[in-house]
Amino acid sequence: MKARFLAGFLWGSIALIPPIAYAQNSNKSDQKATSSDKDKVPFPNAPRIKAEDVAQLMKDGKVVIVDTDDPEAYAAEHIKGAINIAFDPTADSRAQDQTLSALPGDRLVVFYCNCPHEEDSAPMVLEMQELGYDHDKVKALEGGLSRWEKLGYPLVGSDVNTSEAKGN
């Protein structure tokens, strides 16, 4: 019994070493962080696309738009024509992968969130690539919903002024 306890304790201790070492190293790097480090975009490997390019592709019907916000935020405001697949890092990855796999592979799929640096949409782009989607067929909307709105492109939802929506 003592041997099993000791073995479990050792394995548990070994499992904690990398996070502890990482935390110690990250504290050192945090002290050396510069302003350019703070401006770095998370998930830099996720390809992005500008809102202007997406708007043109939407006119041509060559893009699928995916809102990664929760259903309540989606209902309040989203890009006209977007579907909602909420980003939830705590969700069962198999269920999310099944949902993402249902997206078409023959058109560009653009994910967006209401985040300044695509913190929720970029991980979904990377997940799509892991599922085998072509790197050029999945992208995150650069600047997200706020950039789209700033440019005056069409939005719909319960929080969108209908006179503004008609003008878009």
Buried (B, 14 or more C-beta within 10 A) or exposed (E): EEEEEEEEEEEEEEEEEEEEEEEEEEEEEEEEEEEEEEEEBEBEEBBBBBBEBBBEBBEEEEBBBBBBBBEEBBBBBBBBEBEBBBBEEEEEEEEBBEEBEEBEEEEBBBBBBBBEBBBBBBBBBBBBBEBEBEEEBBBBBBBBBBBBBEEEBBBBBEEBEEEEBEEE
